[in-house]
Structure formats: structure tokens, C-alpha cells
């Protein structure tokens, strides 16, 4: 079997996600045969360094022997069971571990199968909480501009990336959007902290104005990933937690993409010393093996639903594969790797190497900024460095970098004109240097007039 044969079969039957399918008339699909560590291999024998962790999910490498063995062992005992009225050991153990390692006070785990689904749980649970408390007027959500929380309708409603959202606007909830603390457009000489604090004034005003009708504020802590990897300072989170308490509005932290070590700490909220009312996690939870997500909350929220059946206060939300034992086994093996190795410490060394390897790229005449939070590094290409004037999006300059990277053995799938690294934690320093070299060459090609 070869790449071309499989690609032709694919295009006859599959509609790929987040893709204009006509692109594949000129951009061939790449069928992947196997993966190992930070590398993937196609059916023609070409190898690709997976710089984006296969959509941000892979933590400890493809075909990690420890996670693979855990799934295989579980497969011989129980593949799945309904979670309504039944339970199983892997989900109990996983829930116990998650309530220990997440910010203090998160004591209850509600399971789903994707990041969007976890966000839907948080939104519905917050809304329902206020209904159960008799606060019937609290029906709206506050979110940040340039945010992304998934593509189901509730999650899409609280996001703000036009590319994904505009077409479906008529179907969506009426959300209150507040200026992002994104530090890309900070003033000359202004620190990330000062920029984020300045932006917080807009959030304070929104909470003061809408407190009586707002259920919750939902944010991506520290990095707005799908929003072109824009970043901000932890001080914003600290102020937001205080304000949500003051105005009696829930705080939902969407750590689907940034949790499990991506930002330099196990969870991004730790850098501000806060506990949200709802914490949504997924992606890296299973090490990139199987779909699993969780919405964690506290005893106060749980108690608002705990009553006799006749009161109709129960949270009637489910998925057929909720808490799948195989996915839970993968998650337990992933957490064991964190527990038994200094993953966060080792990542700090890798992230520093990434910073040094890419530092020179900031001097490129068509690069506005190289920014980094932990194991996430982003390079923003622009038409004019002074004033940070972007290229017209129709020119798709980032796509040229993507093509160059594929030709040179790397997957650097851009977000518009932003090239980013979010690699598996098993990547080696010399592989980071290889990525930096490929990115530099690709940017030179992409920015030729």
C-alpha cells in the first residue's frame, strides 16, 4: 500500500475536520502508517516530527509502551459499561487522582468524551445551578474576545474566533464578550502583567453591569490556543477569581489544551494560585490515545443538585461512552508517568532550549513576535514589522511554511500566519533545533514578495 492509493480511497468517502476539502486537489493527504516517540511515518516511508502533538493531545510520544500496555490489560477485563447506575475501578481511581492533583476544592468529576463536551457540561451545570438556587435571571455567559472553547453549539457560543463561529451565529447563545488580556498588542515598554491588568478593567465593568444575569465567566487560562496562540499574564486570573467571587458569578477554566504541563505547571490556574468553580480538562489526559474529558467542580455545586427525584433538580446529561474504562486506563497510565518522573522539571529545560533555539527568529523582518508560555511557542508572521500589519489572510502565508515543513520532515500546521511548536514532551533538544531551522527556512520562503 502507498500514500497515493490510500489518499484516493480516503477522498471518495471521508470529509475531514477543519478542512476546505478542495485544498486536497493541490495539497496531498498524508496517510500515516505508524508512530513512535515524537515521529510519524507515512506509507511511503517518509518520517515527520510531530511538532503539534497531533492536535495538542500527545504528551509522551506515539505508541508509548506504558500507556499501550495499560489499555491492553484493561481490554482483557472490561471494555465498557454504562455509567448510569454502574461504575468501575479505573474511573474511581482516576477521579480520586484528579481531585488530588487539580486545584484545591475540586471534588467532583463529570466525564465526557471531548473538550467541547466537557465545556457543554460546565455551561449547563452553571446555568442549572443558578436555576436550582432560584436565581432564574442568571442565564448568560461572559467570555473573552479571540477565545475558543469548541465547536458544539454551546461551546461555539462562548467562543469568539470568527472563522469557526460567524456562519452559525443565528443558532448561538447571546454571549457577553469582553476584551481579551492578550499581550500581543501591548504598548511600548509595557509588561505582560501591566497589559493584562489594563485589560482586566473591561472585565470588571462587564461583571459589575451583568452580575445579575451572568451565570459564569469562561476563559482559557494563559494561552488562547486556537486564537493564534495569544498569551497573557497570570495576574489576570487572580483578579478574575476575586471579581467572580465579589459579583457571585462562576468561573469556568477551560484547560482542555493548556492542562497537563503545557504552560510550565501541571495546570495553568496554579500560576495564579486560584481554583475555578469548573475545570475542563481533556486532550493530554489520556496521553493522546483515546477520547476522554472531564469537568471538575466543587461540593457547593454538587449540593445544589442533590435532592429527591421529584424535585427535578438532577443533572440529566450523558454520553453513551461516558467514563469509558479503556480511556480511563490510558489516563491512569499517563498520570503515573507524571507521578514517577519529573516531567514538569524536565519540560522547563526543554522549554528553555526551545526559547534559545527560536530567539533569533524574532529578528526576521516579517516576524512580529516570538512568544512562549512553557511548552507552547508561537511565531507570528506579519507583512510589516513596524505597526505589526498582518498579511491579508487570503494569501495564506502560513500554508507555505506548512508545505515546506512537510517536505523537510516536520508537521508545523499553522494557525493562519502563526507558526507554533507544541511538541510531545519526549522531543529531544536536537529535534527542537531541527524544528527551529525548518521554521526559519519556511518563513523565508513564505514571506518572499
C-alpha positions as a Python dict, from the first residue, in 0.01 Angstrom:
ca = {
    (1, 'X'): (0, 0, 0),
    (2, 'X'): (125, 352, -79),
    (3, 'X'): (29, 708, 8),
    (4, 'X'): (-143, 789, -320),
    (5, 'X'): (-365, 480, -323),
    (6, 'X'): (-486, 539, 32),
    (7, 'X'): (-535, 912, -27),
    (8, 'X'): (-756, 845, -330),
    (9, 'X'): (-966, 595, -135),
    (10, 'X'): (-997, 844, 151),
    (11, 'X'): (-1115, 1132, -67),
    (12, 'X'): (-1402, 923, -201),
    (13, 'X'): (-1557, 867, 143),
    (14, 'X'): (-1420, 1095, 416),
    (15, 'X'): (-1499, 1460, 500),
    (16, 'X'): (-1202, 1578, 704),
    (17, 'X'): (-1231, 1813, 1003),
    (18, 'X'): (-1143, 2181, 987),
    (19, 'X'): (-1062, 2148, 617),
    (20, 'X'): (-1168, 2302, 288),
    (21, 'X'): (-1169, 1973, 102),
    (22, 'X'): (-1087, 2138, -231),
    (23, 'X'): (-741, 2211, -88),
    (24, 'X'): (-658, 1847, -136),
    (25, 'X'): (-660, 1893, -512),
    (26, 'X'): (-318, 2053, -466),
    (27, 'X'): (-219, 1953, -111),
    (28, 'X'): (-198, 1572, -94),
    (29, 'X'): (-331, 1389, 209),
    (30, 'X'): (-64, 1206, 406),
    (31, 'X'): (-172, 860, 522),
    (32, 'X'): (16, 771, 841),
    (33, 'X'): (125, 411, 886),
    (34, 'X'): (288, 416, 1226),
    (35, 'X'): (413, 641, 1502),
    (36, 'X'): (688, 618, 1759),
    (37, 'X'): (801, 880, 2006),
    (38, 'X'): (778, 1226, 1854),
    (39, 'X'): (776, 1085, 1500),
    (40, 'X'): (515, 969, 1249),
    (41, 'X'): (580, 768, 933),
    (42, 'X'): (372, 751, 616),
    (43, 'X'): (319, 459, 378),
    (44, 'X'): (599, 576, 151),
    (45, 'X'): (850, 565, 436),
    (46, 'X'): (870, 942, 493),
    (47, 'X'): (908, 1048, 856),
    (48, 'X'): (760, 1360, 1020),
    (49, 'X'): (847, 1522, 1350),
    (50, 'X'): (511, 1582, 1519),
    (51, 'X'): (564, 1940, 1639),
    (52, 'X'): (196, 1990, 1725),
    (53, 'X'): (138, 1667, 1922),
    (54, 'X'): (-129, 1554, 1675),
    (55, 'X'): (-364, 1842, 1761),
    (56, 'X'): (-217, 1901, 2107),
    (57, 'X'): (-308, 1563, 2256),
    (58, 'X'): (11, 1359, 2264),
    (59, 'X'): (227, 1405, 2574),
    (60, 'X'): (466, 1111, 2598),
    (61, 'X'): (510, 1001, 2240),
    (62, 'X'): (327, 784, 1993),
    (63, 'X'): (290, 415, 2086),
    (64, 'X'): (416, 483, 2437),
    (65, 'X'): (478, 133, 2578),
    (66, 'X'): (343, 211, 2923),
    (67, 'X'): (13, 357, 2806),
    (68, 'X'): (-26, 89, 2540),
    (69, 'X'): (21, -186, 2800),
    (70, 'X'): (-235, -28, 3034),
    (71, 'X'): (-500, -22, 2762),
    (72, 'X'): (-421, -378, 2661),
    (73, 'X'): (-450, -503, 3020),
    (74, 'X'): (-784, -326, 3066),
    (75, 'X'): (-912, -466, 2736),
    (76, 'X'): (-898, -819, 2877),
    (77, 'X'): (-1122, -725, 3172),
    (78, 'X'): (-1381, -466, 3069),
    (79, 'X'): (-1413, -261, 2753),
    (80, 'X'): (-1719, -54, 2850),
    (81, 'X'): (-2016, -35, 3083),
    (82, 'X'): (-2297, 216, 3123),
    (83, 'X'): (-2204, 470, 3390),
    (84, 'X'): (-2563, 540, 3497),
    (85, 'X'): (-2622, 310, 3794),
    (86, 'X'): (-2289, 130, 3743),
    (87, 'X'): (-1923, 210, 3795),
    (88, 'X'): (-1581, 50, 3753),
    (89, 'X'): (-1242, 62, 3922),
    (90, 'X'): (-1049, 266, 3661),
    (91, 'X'): (-1291, 559, 3675),
    (92, 'X'): (-1297, 559, 4054),
    (93, 'X'): (-918, 557, 4076),
    (94, 'X'): (-887, 822, 3805),
    (95, 'X'): (-1139, 1051, 3975),
    (96, 'X'): (-959, 1015, 4307),
    (97, 'X'): (-628, 1109, 4146),
    (98, 'X'): (-773, 1403, 3955),
    (99, 'X'): (-927, 1554, 4268),
    (100, 'X'): (-585, 1531, 4433),
    (101, 'X'): (-378, 1690, 4158),
    (102, 'X'): (-614, 1966, 4039),
    (103, 'X'): (-652, 2295, 4228),
    (104, 'X'): (-782, 2253, 4584),
    (105, 'X'): (-1157, 2228, 4630),
    (106, 'X'): (-1242, 2050, 4306),
    (107, 'X'): (-1403, 1736, 4443),
    (108, 'X'): (-1647, 1606, 4181),
    (109, 'X'): (-1575, 1468, 3833),
    (110, 'X'): (-1824, 1459, 3548),
    (111, 'X'): (-1691, 1270, 3245),
    (112, 'X'): (-1734, 1325, 2872),
    (113, 'X'): (-1553, 1230, 2554),
    (114, 'X'): (-1424, 1558, 2407),
    (115, 'X'): (-1321, 1905, 2507),
    (116, 'X'): (-1637, 2058, 2362),
    (117, 'X'): (-1848, 1811, 2558),
    (118, 'X'): (-1671, 1900, 2883),
    (119, 'X'): (-1735, 2269, 2816),
    (120, 'X'): (-2102, 2192, 2747),
    (121, 'X'): (-2122, 2022, 3087),
    (122, 'X'): (-1972, 2325, 3259),
    (123, 'X'): (-2205, 2569, 3083),
    (124, 'X'): (-2517, 2362, 3151),
    (125, 'X'): (-2416, 2286, 3508),
    (126, 'X'): (-2352, 2653, 3588),
    (127, 'X'): (-2684, 2761, 3434),
    (128, 'X'): (-2870, 2479, 3608),
    (129, 'X'): (-2706, 2559, 3941),
    (130, 'X'): (-2849, 2910, 3939),
    (131, 'X'): (-3190, 2779, 3834),
    (132, 'X'): (-3185, 2534, 4126),
    (133, 'X'): (-3088, 2822, 4356),
    (134, 'X'): (-3388, 3026, 4244),
    (135, 'X'): (-3174, 3279, 4050),
    (136, 'X'): (-3379, 3239, 3732),
    (137, 'X'): (-3246, 3557, 3572),
    (138, 'X'): (-2889, 3426, 3555),
    (139, 'X'): (-2889, 3290, 3202),
    (140, 'X'): (-2592, 3444, 3015),
    (141, 'X'): (-2219, 3381, 2990),
    (142, 'X'): (-1922, 3614, 2975),
    (143, 'X'): (-1621, 3519, 2765),
    (144, 'X'): (-1314, 3678, 2611),
    (145, 'X'): (-1269, 3809, 2261),
    (146, 'X'): (-1048, 3581, 2047),
    (147, 'X'): (-1141, 3281, 2265),
    (148, 'X'): (-1215, 2926, 2152),
    (149, 'X'): (-1394, 2660, 2354),
    (150, 'X'): (-1507, 2404, 2096),
    (151, 'X'): (-1748, 2364, 1809),
    (152, 'X'): (-2068, 2224, 1957),
    (153, 'X'): (-2330, 2499, 1975),
    (154, 'X'): (-2295, 2592, 2341),
    (155, 'X'): (-1915, 2588, 2327),
    (156, 'X'): (-1918, 2779, 1999),
    (157, 'X'): (-2145, 3042, 2154),
    (158, 'X'): (-1890, 3135, 2419),
    (159, 'X'): (-1600, 3136, 2172),
    (160, 'X'): (-1504, 3431, 1955),
    (161, 'X'): (-1300, 3313, 1657),
    (162, 'X'): (-1497, 3436, 1357),
    (163, 'X'): (-1369, 3166, 1122),
    (164, 'X'): (-1550, 2898, 1323),
    (165, 'X'): (-1843, 3098, 1453),
    (166, 'X'): (-1983, 3352, 1209),
    (167, 'X'): (-2171, 3108, 985),
    (168, 'X'): (-2368, 2968, 1279),
    (169, 'X'): (-2441, 3296, 1458),
    (170, 'X'): (-2819, 3259, 1424),
    (171, 'X'): (-2807, 2931, 1618),
    (172, 'X'): (-2598, 3052, 1911),
    (173, 'X'): (-2649, 3184, 2263),
    (174, 'X'): (-2631, 3556, 2328),
    (175, 'X'): (-2291, 3582, 2495),
    (176, 'X'): (-2124, 3884, 2653),
    (177, 'X'): (-1773, 3923, 2508),
    (178, 'X'): (-1505, 4115, 2696),
    (179, 'X'): (-1168, 4236, 2568),
    (180, 'X'): (-900, 3968, 2585),
    (181, 'X'): (-593, 4023, 2806),
    (182, 'X'): (-383, 3907, 2508),
    (183, 'X'): (-47, 4085, 2530),
    (184, 'X'): (38, 4089, 2158),
    (185, 'X'): (-76, 4449, 2118),
    (186, 'X'): (75, 4576, 2443),
    (187, 'X'): (209, 4928, 2443),
    (188, 'X'): (579, 5005, 2402),
    (189, 'X'): (762, 4920, 2724),
    (190, 'X'): (452, 4771, 2883),
    (191, 'X'): (498, 4439, 3067),
    (192, 'X'): (270, 4141, 3017),
    (193, 'X'): (140, 4190, 3371),
    (194, 'X'): (59, 4558, 3317),
    (195, 'X'): (-107, 4485, 2982),
    (196, 'X'): (-321, 4209, 3132),
    (197, 'X'): (-420, 4428, 3426),
    (198, 'X'): (-518, 4709, 3192),
    (199, 'X'): (-742, 4467, 3001),
    (200, 'X'): (-899, 4348, 3326),
    (201, 'X'): (-1072, 4683, 3367),
    (202, 'X'): (-1310, 4579, 3088),
    (203, 'X'): (-1391, 4254, 3266),
    (204, 'X'): (-1455, 4438, 3593),
    (205, 'X'): (-1702, 4667, 3418),
    (206, 'X'): (-1878, 4376, 3248),
    (207, 'X'): (-1917, 4187, 3576),
    (208, 'X'): (-2049, 4494, 3756),
    (209, 'X'): (-2301, 4556, 3479),
    (210, 'X'): (-2413, 4199, 3414),
    (211, 'X'): (-2375, 4023, 3751),
    (212, 'X'): (-2748, 3970, 3795),
    (213, 'X'): (-2786, 3797, 3459),
    (214, 'X'): (-2449, 3620, 3427),
    (215, 'X'): (-2404, 3253, 3514),
    (216, 'X'): (-2029, 3230, 3460),
    (217, 'X'): (-1716, 3370, 3302),
    (218, 'X'): (-1535, 3116, 3084),
    (219, 'X'): (-1167, 3156, 2995),
    (220, 'X'): (-867, 2969, 2857),
    (221, 'X'): (-602, 3027, 3125),
    (222, 'X'): (-281, 3194, 2998),
    (223, 'X'): (-298, 3088, 2631),
    (224, 'X'): (-577, 3134, 2378),
    (225, 'X'): (-465, 2843, 2168),
    (226, 'X'): (-695, 2834, 1864),
    (227, 'X'): (-697, 3214, 1877),
    (228, 'X'): (-346, 3219, 1724),
    (229, 'X'): (-168, 3119, 2047),
    (230, 'X'): (-214, 3462, 2204),
    (231, 'X'): (-85, 3475, 2563),
    (232, 'X'): (-132, 3675, 2883),
    (233, 'X'): (-11, 3708, 3242),
    (234, 'X'): (-138, 3501, 3540),
    (235, 'X'): (-226, 3820, 3728),
    (236, 'X'): (-541, 3839, 3516),
    (237, 'X'): (-659, 3506, 3654),
    (238, 'X'): (-602, 3616, 4011),
    (239, 'X'): (-803, 3934, 3961),
    (240, 'X'): (-1076, 3745, 3779),
    (241, 'X'): (-1118, 3495, 4061),
    (242, 'X'): (-1159, 3781, 4310),
    (243, 'X'): (-1411, 3957, 4089),
    (244, 'X'): (-1618, 3644, 4023),
    (245, 'X'): (-1645, 3591, 4399),
    (246, 'X'): (-1740, 3954, 4452),
    (247, 'X'): (-2017, 3952, 4192),
    (248, 'X'): (-2137, 3592, 4256),
    (249, 'X'): (-2056, 3463, 3909),
    (250, 'X'): (-1899, 3123, 3843),
    (251, 'X'): (-1552, 3092, 3691),
    (252, 'X'): (-1503, 2821, 3428),
    (253, 'X'): (-1141, 2742, 3338),
    (254, 'X'): (-1109, 2566, 3004),
    (255, 'X'): (-775, 2387, 3036),
    (256, 'X'): (-851, 2136, 2760),
    (257, 'X'): (-545, 2247, 2563),
    (258, 'X'): (-325, 2402, 2832),
    (259, 'X'): (-355, 2147, 3110),
    (260, 'X'): (-113, 1867, 3197),
    (261, 'X'): (208, 2063, 3184),
    (262, 'X'): (172, 2265, 2865),
    (263, 'X'): (217, 2603, 3036),
    (264, 'X'): (502, 2504, 3269),
    (265, 'X'): (283, 2388, 3559),
    (266, 'X'): (52, 2090, 3577),
    (267, 'X'): (-246, 2323, 3535),
    (268, 'X'): (-227, 2685, 3424),
    (269, 'X'): (-450, 2802, 3711),
    (270, 'X'): (-171, 2707, 3953),
    (271, 'X'): (36, 3002, 3830),
    (272, 'X'): (-225, 3238, 3972),
    (273, 'X'): (-293, 3029, 4282),
    (274, 'X'): (-665, 3004, 4203),
    (275, 'X'): (-936, 2738, 4196),
    (276, 'X'): (-1211, 2779, 3936),
    (277, 'X'): (-1566, 2667, 4002),
    (278, 'X'): (-1541, 2439, 3699),
    (279, 'X'): (-1224, 2299, 3545),
    (280, 'X'): (-1248, 2142, 3199),
    (281, 'X'): (-967, 1905, 3101),
    (282, 'X'): (-908, 1664, 2814),
    (283, 'X'): (-664, 1623, 2522),
    (284, 'X'): (-343, 1522, 2705),
    (285, 'X'): (-539, 1345, 2979),
    (286, 'X'): (-501, 1009, 2801),
    (287, 'X'): (-159, 1086, 2657),
    (288, 'X'): (-315, 1122, 2313),
    (289, 'X'): (-455, 770, 2299),
    (290, 'X'): (-832, 781, 2346),
    (291, 'X'): (-1105, 1047, 2368),
    (292, 'X'): (-1178, 1141, 2729),
    (293, 'X'): (-1257, 1468, 2903),
    (294, 'X'): (-1367, 1576, 3248),
    (295, 'X'): (-1545, 1871, 3403),
    (296, 'X'): (-1446, 1901, 3768),
    (297, 'X'): (-1643, 2109, 4016),
    (298, 'X'): (-1689, 2161, 4389),
    (299, 'X'): (-1915, 2039, 4668),
    (300, 'X'): (-2126, 2354, 4663),
    (301, 'X'): (-2226, 2298, 4301),
    (302, 'X'): (-2282, 1928, 4364),
    (303, 'X'): (-2507, 2000, 4662),
    (304, 'X'): (-2733, 2225, 4453),
    (305, 'X'): (-2840, 1920, 4251),
    (306, 'X'): (-2859, 1668, 4536),
    (307, 'X'): (-3226, 1621, 4623),
    (308, 'X'): (-3520, 1386, 4588),
    (309, 'X'): (-3606, 1274, 4235),
    (310, 'X'): (-3942, 1455, 4249),
    (311, 'X'): (-3774, 1797, 4269),
    (312, 'X'): (-3636, 1752, 3917),
    (313, 'X'): (-3302, 1901, 4022),
    (314, 'X'): (-3084, 1618, 3890),
    (315, 'X'): (-2825, 1693, 3620),
    (316, 'X'): (-2957, 1481, 3333),
    (317, 'X'): (-2664, 1495, 3094),
    (318, 'X'): (-2487, 1196, 2945),
    (319, 'X'): (-2288, 1040, 2665),
    (320, 'X'): (-2303, 672, 2569),
    (321, 'X'): (-1929, 627, 2624),
    (322, 'X'): (-1909, 838, 2940),
    (323, 'X'): (-1615, 725, 3154),
    (324, 'X'): (-1503, 451, 2915),
    (325, 'X'): (-1275, 207, 3104),
    (326, 'X'): (-1016, 184, 2825),
    (327, 'X'): (-979, 562, 2814),
    (328, 'X'): (-961, 575, 3194),
    (329, 'X'): (-684, 314, 3189),
    (330, 'X'): (-489, 529, 2942),
    (331, 'X'): (-540, 833, 3164),
    (332, 'X'): (-420, 645, 3473),
    (333, 'X'): (-104, 538, 3293),
    (334, 'X'): (-48, 898, 3181),
    (335, 'X'): (-83, 1028, 3537),
    (336, 'X'): (153, 755, 3659),
    (337, 'X'): (420, 888, 3424),
    (338, 'X'): (376, 1235, 3573),
    (339, 'X'): (388, 1092, 3924),
    (340, 'X'): (700, 882, 3877),
    (341, 'X'): (905, 1123, 3664),
    (342, 'X'): (993, 1490, 3698),
    (343, 'X'): (801, 1578, 3384),
    (344, 'X'): (740, 1942, 3477),
    (345, 'X'): (1106, 1992, 3569),
    (346, 'X'): (1228, 1828, 3250),
    (347, 'X'): (984, 2038, 3048),
    (348, 'X'): (1135, 2356, 3191),
    (349, 'X'): (1470, 2251, 3047),
    (350, 'X'): (1311, 2169, 2711),
    (351, 'X'): (1112, 2494, 2702),
    (352, 'X'): (1428, 2695, 2772),
    (353, 'X'): (1601, 2511, 2488),
    (354, 'X'): (1305, 2594, 2265),
    (355, 'X'): (1332, 2960, 2362),
    (356, 'X'): (1703, 2974, 2279),
    (357, 'X'): (1665, 2783, 1953),
    (358, 'X'): (1398, 3023, 1828),
    (359, 'X'): (1522, 3351, 1975),
    (360, 'X'): (1687, 3463, 1650),
    (361, 'X'): (1359, 3424, 1459),
    (362, 'X'): (1227, 3737, 1632),
    (363, 'X'): (1481, 3939, 1429),
    (364, 'X'): (1325, 3832, 1099),
    (365, 'X'): (1187, 4136, 913),
    (366, 'X'): (847, 3966, 877),
    (367, 'X'): (813, 3827, 1230),
    (368, 'X'): (631, 4050, 1476),
    (369, 'X'): (688, 3835, 1782),
    (370, 'X'): (815, 3505, 1914),
    (371, 'X'): (618, 3438, 2232),
    (372, 'X'): (623, 3147, 2471),
    (373, 'X'): (444, 3005, 2772),
    (374, 'X'): (601, 2680, 2893),
    (375, 'X'): (598, 2417, 2619),
    (376, 'X'): (400, 2637, 2380),
    (377, 'X'): (595, 2865, 2147),
    (378, 'X'): (441, 3079, 1872),
    (379, 'X'): (592, 3278, 1585),
    (380, 'X'): (369, 3547, 1432),
    (381, 'X'): (443, 3645, 1071),
    (382, 'X'): (340, 3993, 951),
    (383, 'X'): (361, 4196, 635),
    (384, 'X'): (513, 4494, 816),
    (385, 'X'): (705, 4456, 1139),
    (386, 'X'): (656, 4821, 1241),
    (387, 'X'): (293, 4850, 1345),
    (388, 'X'): (254, 4473, 1316),
    (389, 'X'): (46, 4496, 999),
    (390, 'X'): (-73, 4144, 910),
    (391, 'X'): (-69, 3984, 571),
    (392, 'X'): (-409, 3958, 402),
    (393, 'X'): (-548, 3628, 526),
    (394, 'X'): (-633, 3527, 169),
    (395, 'X'): (-262, 3497, 90),
    (396, 'X'): (-228, 3202, 332),
    (397, 'X'): (139, 3263, 406),
    (398, 'X'): (133, 3011, 688),
    (399, 'X'): (40, 2738, 442),
    (400, 'X'): (373, 2790, 264),
    (401, 'X'): (554, 2719, 591),
    (402, 'X'): (342, 2408, 641),
    (403, 'X'): (430, 2278, 293),
    (404, 'X'): (800, 2345, 344),
    (405, 'X'): (795, 2169, 679),
    (406, 'X'): (629, 1858, 532),
    (407, 'X'): (893, 1846, 259),
    (408, 'X'): (1160, 1856, 529),
    (409, 'X'): (1016, 1605, 773),
    (410, 'X'): (810, 1810, 1020),
    (411, 'X'): (447, 1886, 1093),
    (412, 'X'): (407, 2258, 1157),
    (413, 'X'): (35, 2310, 1094),
    (414, 'X'): (-17, 2686, 1132),
    (415, 'X'): (-296, 2894, 1278),
    (416, 'X'): (-331, 3144, 997),
    (417, 'X'): (10, 3312, 981),
    (418, 'X'): (115, 3193, 1325),
    (419, 'X'): (363, 2905, 1329),
    (420, 'X'): (378, 2726, 1661),
    (421, 'X'): (551, 2444, 1846),
    (422, 'X'): (353, 2235, 2094),
    (423, 'X'): (553, 1911, 2081),
    (424, 'X'): (532, 1587, 2281),
    (425, 'X'): (738, 1601, 2598),
    (426, 'X'): (967, 1327, 2464),
    (427, 'X'): (1111, 1557, 2199),
    (428, 'X'): (1491, 1588, 2214),
    (429, 'X'): (1692, 1914, 2212),
    (430, 'X'): (1841, 1838, 1871),
    (431, 'X'): (1488, 1784, 1734),
    (432, 'X'): (1384, 2124, 1868),
    (433, 'X'): (1680, 2277, 1685),
    (434, 'X'): (1570, 2095, 1371),
    (435, 'X'): (1222, 2246, 1403),
    (436, 'X'): (1364, 2594, 1452),
    (437, 'X'): (1575, 2557, 1138),
    (438, 'X'): (1279, 2433, 933),
    (439, 'X'): (1057, 2713, 1064),
    (440, 'X'): (1318, 2977, 976),
    (441, 'X'): (1357, 2842, 623),
    (442, 'X'): (980, 2816, 578),
    (443, 'X'): (925, 3173, 695),
    (444, 'X'): (1186, 3297, 449),
    (445, 'X'): (1000, 3120, 167),
    (446, 'X'): (657, 3230, 285),
    (447, 'X'): (746, 3599, 318),
    (448, 'X'): (912, 3648, -20),
    (449, 'X'): (728, 3924, -202),
}
